[in-house]
Amino acid sequence: MKAIRVEEFGGPENLRLRDIGDLKPGRGEVVVRMRAAGVNPVDTYMRAGTYPRKPTLPYTPGTDGAGTVDAVGEGVKRFKAGDRVYTAGSLSGTYAEQALCEERSLFPLPANASFSQGAAVHVPYATAYRGLFHRAQARPGETILVHGATGGVGTAAVQLARAAGLRVIGTAGSERGKKLALAEGANEVLDHTAPNHFEQALALTGGRGFDVILEMLANVNLAKDLGILAPKGRAVVIGNRGTIEINPRDIMMRDGSILGMSLWNASPEDLFSIHSALVAGLENKTLRPVIGQEIPLADAARAHVAVMEAGAYGKIVLIPPKHAHARTRQLERS
């Protein structure tokens, strides 16, 4: 089969398409024929060798994907050959024509969801769900600010929060992005390139502040986030690329909280609970992953550049050779 391999840490050019042997499942394992693989910022950090969890070289990147079951190992009970599934982790990596997964890392992909949408579920939606409900313990009637509401995690957070009865304020960097966030359920969307958008956000709460803030770039925004928290407000740090100086008095005066999170800290029981909710959301269409780009697997380097660019719009997925289109498709929701 064909797979993307990283043989040394470094830039996107180190993502190389190779021919490797087909996979066979062991006990409790499943081989999935991949139809789409999700690309996440964390994949780029691992490829560069800068992430705390450093893979053993050589390796195939990717935890997110979707496809059909090729084969099951001894003891597998939840799935059979031909089943549509999405992955929430992989033993072999998902940037490939096949992926080896533990049975507990697979979840059924409803018929109304495409394979590309299935590849957009695990990291974005599980991260948003854990940040909202496990860490912030968001409740119906609260007001939430979602920074970067047009990327994979941001779009997921908007949909999840609205479905749970929260008032959602999002930020975006373009008119196209603002339209997307509004279409996916945000009550209001602000331009985060405007120098006064924090003041605008606070004004939308009548000066009270936000019960929950989901922060995707803490090294830029966190200090200002703390100044617009409501009493007992919670700022959840989901993404960060450096250091920042804050004034602790801003959270002292509000009895506020800064909550860090990483999806990797979720227990298997947590993940099963999260994905049970996500599957139900896919089935009833309250969750609708937005695909921004489909890129051929061989062009994984281009996908790694694109996922780190400003102005995120939906999810970037890789399509294996047998299913790739002749060119990248730019997809917009109607």
C-alpha positions in Angstrom: 0.0 0.0 0.0 1.0 3.6 -0.3 1.6 5.7 2.8 3.2 9.0 3.8 6.3 8.4 5.8 8.4 10.8 8.0 12.0 9.5 8.1 13.5 12.5 9.7 12.1 15.4 11.7 11.9 18.7 9.9 9.9 20.7 7.4 6.9 19.7 5.3 9.2 18.3 2.6 9.9 15.4 4.9 6.5 14.0 4.2 7.2 11.4 1.5 4.9 9.0 -0.3 6.3 5.4 0.0 5.2 1.9 -0.8 5.0 -0.3 2.3 3.5 -3.6 3.1 -0.2 -4.2 3.7 -1.4 -4.3 7.3 -2.8 -7.3 9.2 -4.9 -7.0 12.4 -3.8 -8.6 15.6 -6.1 -9.5 18.5 -8.5 -6.6 19.2 -7.3 -4.7 16.1 -9.0 -3.6 12.9 -7.6 -2.7 9.5 -9.4 0.2 7.9 -9.3 1.0 4.2 -8.8 4.8 4.4 -11.0 7.0 2.2 -9.9 10.3 3.9 -7.4 11.4 6.5 -7.7 14.5 8.6 -4.9 17.0 8.9 -4.4 18.8 12.2 -1.9 21.4 13.4 -0.6 18.9 16.0 0.5 16.7 13.0 2.8 19.5 11.9 4.4 19.9 15.4 5.1 16.1 15.5 6.6 16.1 12.0 8.9 19.0 13.0 10.0 17.2 16.1 8.9 20.0 18.4 5.9 18.4 20.1 6.3 16.8 23.6 5.1 13.5 22.2 7.8 12.6 19.7 7.1 9.6 17.4 9.7 7.0 16.8 11.1 7.3 13.3 10.1 6.4 10.7 6.4 6.8 11.1 3.2 7.6 9.3 1.4 10.7 10.6 -2.3 11.1 11.4 -4.8 10.0 14.0 -8.0 11.1 12.2 -9.5 9.4 9.2 -12.5 7.5 7.9 -13.1 4.6 5.6 -14.4 1.0 5.6 -13.3 -2.0 7.6 -11.0 -4.2 5.6 -10.3 -6.9 8.2 -10.8 -7.6 11.9 -8.6 -9.4 14.4 -9.5 -12.1 16.9 -11.9 -10.8 19.6 -13.3 -7.8 17.7 -17.0 -7.7 18.3 -18.2 -4.1 17.4 -17.2 -4.1 13.7 -17.1 -6.4 10.6 -15.7 -6.1 7.1 -17.4 -3.4 5.1 -18.6 -1.2 8.0 -18.2 2.5 7.6 -16.1 3.9 10.4 -14.1 6.9 11.5 -10.9 6.8 13.6 -10.1 8.3 17.0 -6.5 7.3 16.9 -4.4 4.8 15.0 -1.6 2.4 15.7 -0.1 2.9 12.3 -1.1 6.4 11.2 -3.9 7.5 8.9 -2.0 9.3 6.1 -2.1 6.0 4.1 -4.3 3.7 2.1 -4.8 1.5 5.2 -4.7 2.2 8.9 -4.4 -0.3 11.8 -6.5 0.7 14.8 -7.6 -0.7 18.1 -11.3 -1.6 18.2 -11.9 1.0 20.9 -10.5 3.7 18.6 -13.1 3.2 16.0 -16.7 4.6 15.8 -19.5 4.1 13.4 -19.8 6.7 10.6 -23.5 7.5 10.0 -24.7 7.1 6.4 -25.5 10.8 6.1 -21.9 11.8 6.8 -19.2 11.7 4.0 -15.9 10.0 4.5 -14.2 13.5 4.5 -16.6 14.6 7.2 -15.7 11.5 9.2 -12.0 12.4 8.9 -12.9 15.8 10.4 -14.4 14.5 13.6 -11.8 13.2 16.1 -9.3 15.9 17.0 -11.5 19.0 16.1 -14.8 17.8 17.6 -13.4 15.8 20.6 -11.2 18.8 21.5 -14.1 21.2 21.3 -16.3 18.9 23.3 -13.7 18.2 26.0 -12.9 21.9 26.3 -16.6 23.0 26.5 -18.1 20.3 28.7 -15.3 18.4 30.5 -13.0 21.4 31.3 -15.3 24.5 31.2 -18.4 22.6 32.2 -20.4 24.9 30.0 -24.1 25.2 30.8 -27.2 26.2 28.8 -27.9 29.9 29.0 -24.2 30.9 29.3 -22.4 33.1 26.8 -19.2 31.8 25.1 -16.6 33.5 23.0 -15.0 31.2 20.4 -11.8 32.6 19.0 -11.1 31.4 15.4 -14.6 30.1 14.9 -13.9 29.1 11.2 -11.3 26.4 11.7 -11.9 22.8 12.5 -12.0 23.1 16.3 -13.8 26.5 16.1 -16.5 25.3 13.8 -17.0 22.3 16.0 -17.3 24.5 19.1 -19.9 26.7 17.6 -22.1 23.8 16.6 -21.7 22.0 19.9 -22.3 25.2 22.0 -25.4 26.2 20.1 -26.8 22.7 20.3 -26.3 22.8 24.1 -28.2 26.1 24.4 -25.4 28.6 24.8 -25.2 32.1 23.3 -22.2 32.0 20.9 -20.0 34.9 19.9 -17.3 33.9 17.4 -14.4 35.6 15.7 -13.2 35.3 12.1 -10.6 37.0 9.9 -12.6 37.4 6.7 -16.1 38.0 5.4 -16.2 34.5 4.1 -15.3 33.2 7.5 -17.9 35.4 9.2 -20.6 34.0 6.9 -19.4 30.4 7.7 -19.6 31.0 11.5 -23.0 32.5 11.3 -24.3 29.7 9.1 -23.0 27.1 11.6 -24.9 28.7 14.5 -22.9 31.7 15.9 -25.2 34.4 17.2 -22.7 37.1 16.4 -19.3 37.1 14.6 -16.6 39.7 15.0 -13.6 40.5 12.8 -10.5 39.5 14.9 -8.3 41.6 12.7 -10.0 44.7 14.1 -7.9 46.3 16.9 -10.9 46.9 19.1 -12.7 43.5 18.7 -12.2 42.7 22.4 -14.1 45.9 23.3 -16.7 45.0 20.7 -17.0 41.5 22.2 -17.5 42.8 25.7 -20.1 45.3 24.5 -22.1 42.4 23.1 -22.4 41.0 26.7 -23.7 44.3 28.0 -20.4 44.7 29.9 -20.9 41.5 32.0 -18.3 39.4 30.1 -18.1 35.9 28.9 -18.8 32.8 31.0 -16.5 30.7 28.8 -13.8 31.7 26.3 -12.2 29.0 24.1 -8.7 30.3 23.3 -7.0 28.9 20.2 -3.9 31.2 20.3 -3.2 31.9 23.9 0.2 33.6 23.4 -1.6 36.4 21.5 -5.0 36.7 23.2 -4.9 35.3 26.8 -4.1 38.5 28.6 -7.0 40.3 26.9 -9.3 37.3 27.4 -8.9 37.6 31.2 -10.2 41.2 31.0 -13.5 40.2 29.4 -14.4 37.2 31.6 -17.7 37.3 33.5 -17.7 36.6 37.3 -16.6 33.0 37.7 -15.7 32.9 34.0 -13.4 30.2 32.5 -10.8 30.6 29.8 -9.9 27.3 28.2 -6.5 27.2 26.5 -6.8 24.9 23.5 -4.0 26.3 21.3 -0.7 28.1 22.0 2.5 28.9 20.2 4.6 30.8 22.7 4.7 32.8 26.0 2.6 35.7 27.2 2.6 38.0 30.2 -0.7 38.2 32.1 -2.1 40.2 35.1 -3.3 37.7 37.6 -5.5 40.4 39.2 -7.8 40.1 36.2 -8.9 36.6 37.3 -8.6 37.3 41.0 -11.2 40.1 40.8 -13.6 37.8 38.9 -12.9 34.5 40.7 -12.0 33.4 37.2 -10.1 30.4 36.0 -7.6 29.6 33.3 -8.0 25.9 32.3 -5.4 24.1 30.2 -6.3 21.1 28.2 -4.9 18.5 25.8 -7.0 15.9 24.1 -4.2 13.4 24.8 -5.0 13.6 28.5 -8.5 12.2 28.0 -8.9 8.7 29.3 -10.3 5.9 27.2 -13.5 6.2 29.1 -13.7 9.9 28.5 -13.1 9.4 24.8 -15.8 6.7 24.5 -18.3 9.1 26.2 -17.2 12.0 24.0 -17.5 10.0 20.8 -20.9 8.5 21.8 -22.2 12.1 21.9 -20.4 13.0 18.6 -21.9 10.0 16.7 -25.3 11.0 17.9 -24.7 14.6 16.7 -23.7 13.3 13.3 -26.8 11.2 13.1 -29.2 13.9 14.0 -27.2 16.5 11.9 -26.6 19.0 14.8 -22.9 18.3 14.0 -21.9 19.0 10.4 -18.2 19.0 9.8 -17.2 21.6 7.2 -14.6 20.6 4.7 -12.4 23.4 3.4 -10.0 21.4 1.1 -9.6 17.9 -0.1 -5.9 17.3 -1.1 -4.4 14.2 -2.7 -2.4 12.1 -0.2 0.8 12.6 -2.3 0.5 16.3 -1.6 0.6 16.0 2.2 3.4 18.6 2.3 1.0 21.2 0.8 -1.6 20.2 3.4 0.8 20.8 6.2 1.6 24.3 4.9 -2.1 25.1 4.4 -3.2 24.0 7.9 -0.9 26.5 9.5 -1.9 29.5 7.4 -4.0 32.3 8.7 -7.6 32.5 7.7 -8.6 28.9 8.5 -11.8 27.8 6.8 -13.1 24.3 7.6 -11.1 21.1 7.7 -8.3 20.0 5.4 -8.4 16.3 4.5 -6.1 14.0 2.5 -7.5 11.6 -0.1 -5.7 8.4 -0.9 -4.7 7.7 -4.5 -7.6 5.5 -5.5 -10.1 8.1 -4.3 -8.2 11.4 -5.1 -9.5 13.9 -7.6 -7.4 15.3 -10.3 -7.1 18.5 -8.4 -7.8 19.9 -5.0 -11.5 20.7 -4.5 -12.4 23.8 -2.7 -15.7 23.1 -0.9 -18.1 25.6 0.5 -21.3 25.0 2.3 -24.3 26.2 0.4 
